[in-house]
Structure formats: structure tokens, C-alpha cells
């Protein structure tokens, strides 16, 4: 059990080729980088922990005018966007490594791209809500599932509810996200 708490899994799919090429992720013993395709169009960076903090960072530029209805993001913001993701992971690593700050508790994160655009940020906020509702449902059900004529099997919880959300960077978008998220407080 203690080894599970120490093991931090990171799922990075924002820019796997860029991260591998630049080797920007620190290689610590407690963290392993896992790269895989996202289940939807949007990419998510995750760090496992007992308490999960959500983040909406503008990793990409706003979508060009012709792509706004499709909510497709623009080019990667190499400095602005990537630095925020790295800063959050670094900060959580430092907090989790200090046994005095939060004894026996690890902080994790789920970072989503807001593309500095309100419709994308709201879409990502809805994903936070959806994941939290699924997690609550799984808790209520006891996390067991039956597969046709077989014994109930305990499922490991993949996602935990988000305790709070950092961002987005734009005040007007932050107000819209706050108005949406407060409905599910």
C-alpha cells in the first residue's frame, strides 16, 4: 500500500513528441512517464495522488477564426503553456517530497488545455465535472462490476474527484468557468 502511495504515474499527451525530443520531464524514481493516445480529441496531463487538483492552462494559442466553431486549438505555446505545466508538476513534486507539509497525503493533478478560449475552457470544465460524477457513482456502487455470468470484480478507481481548479489565465474565461463549476459544488 505504501509503495502505491509513493508511485506517481504521469500521463502526458499534450505534446508527447515534443516532450520526448526536448526531454523536459524530470526522471525521478517515484514518477514514470506514460505516453498514450487520449480517449477524446483533448489531451490531459495527469499526476496521481490522494487529492487531485485540476488546472486549466493555455497550452495552445486561441483557435484561428475559421476553427472557432470546431473548438480546435491553435499552435502550441512553447514558453507560456509548457512552463505552467512543468511548474505545477515541479511544485507538486516538492510538496509531496516534504513529509512535514502534508504527512501521508499526496497531491496529484489533472491539467487540461483551455487554449485561451472560453468555449474550450468550458468544455474542459464539463470534463472535470463528468469525471467527478463518474467517480462519485463508482464510490456509491462500491466499484464492482459484473461481467456476464461471472463473479463481481473490484475495479480500481481510475479517476478521483477534483478538489479545486487553478486557472484559466483570462479573467473573463475564469468567471465563466467559475459560474459553471459552482453549480456542482
N, C-alpha and C positions, 0 to 999 in steps of 0.2 A: 504494500500500500504506500509506504513512504517513497519507494522508488518511482511509483506512478506520479506522486505529487511533484517529485523533482524533475520528472521528464516533461520537458516543454516541447510540444510539437508545433511547428510553424508551417502554415500552408500559405505559400506565396504564389499568386497567379497574376499579379498586376502586370509584371513585366519579367517573366522568367528568363527570357534570353538576355535581357539587359543585365539582370542581377547576376546571372551566371558569368557573363562576359566580363563585367566590372568587378565581380567578387566583392559586393558591398555588404553582404551579410556576415556578421561575426560568426566564427566557428567555435562555439563553446560546447563543453561536454554535455550540458543539460539541454541543448537545443539541436534539433535536427531539422533541416530544411526539406520540405516535401513540395515538389512541384507537380501539379496536376491540372487538368482542364477543369474550368469552372462548370457547374451544372447549368448555369444560365449564361446570358451574354455578359453579365457584370463579373468582375473579378473581386476577390476578397482576400485580405491578408489576416490570418488568424494566429493567435498565440494562446495556447490552452492555459487555464488557471482555474482557481476556485471561484473567483469573482471576475466577470468579464466586463470590460469597459468598451463601449462602442465608440467609433470615431468616424467622422465624415471629413475626409481630406480631399482637396482638389489635386489629385494626382495627374489628371489630364486637363488641358485647356477646355474652354467652353466649346460646345459643338458649333461648327460653321452654320450659318443661317439656313442652308438647304438641308442640314441634318437635324435641326431642332425638333421637327415633328417626330422623328425616329428616336430621339434622345440618344444619339450616338455622340460620343465624346470626341474632342479634338486631339491634338498631339500631346505626348507625354510632357509634363512639366518636370524636367530632369532635376532642377535645383529645388524649386519650391515644393513640389509634390513628394518626391522621393525623400527629401530631407525630413519632412514631417513624419513619414512612416518610420524611417530609421530612428528619429528622435524618440518616438513613442516606444519602439522596441527596446532601445537603449535604456530609457527611463524605467520601464517595467523590469528589465533585467537587473538594474541597480536596486530597485525596491525589493524585488524577490530575493536577491542575494543577501540582503541585510536582515539577519534574524531578529533584530530588535524592533524594526518598524512594524511589520505585520507577522508576528510569530504564528507559524503553522497555517498561514494563508498565502496563496499565490495569486497575483493579479494576472489576468490574461486580457486579450483584446480581440476585437473584430473590427478591422479597418475597411471601410468602403469608400469608393471614389465618388465624390459629389460633382466632379467636372465643373465646379464653379457655376452651376446652373440649377435653378430651383426645381425644375421638373425631375432632373436626375437625382438630386438630393432627397426629394420627397419619395421617389421610387425606392431609393436605398433605405430610407426610414421605414417604409412599409415592409421591407425585407427584415429589418430589425424586429418589427412588431410580429411579423409572421413567424420568425424563428422563435421568439419568446413564447408565443401562443402554442406552438408545437411542443416546446419544452415543457410548458405547464401541463398540457394534455398528457404527455408521456409520464410526467410525475404522478398525475392523478390516476392513470391507468396502471401504474406500477412498473411501467417499462417492459411489460411482457407482451409477446405476440405469439399467436398460434398459426402454424403453417399447416394447412390441410392435413388432418388426421395425425398430427404429431403432438408431442408434449409442448406445453408453453415454454418458451425460451426467453431468458432475461436478455434484453437488449442493452448495450452500453449507450449511454446518452451521448449523442454526437455534439449537440449544441446546448449551451446553458443560456438562461435569460440574460439580457444585457442590463447591467446595474445603472448605467448612465451613458450619455453620449457627449463626446467632445466634438465641437465644430457644428456646422461648417464655418468657413472663414468669413463669409459675407454676412453682414448683419441682417440684410433683408431676407436672405435664404435661411439664416438661423431662426428668425422669427417664424417663418413658415413651418420649418421643421419642428420647432417648439410647440406651435399650435397643434400640429398633428400628434406629436408624441404625448402631449399632456392628456389627450383623450384616453390613453391606455395606461395611465399612471396607476 
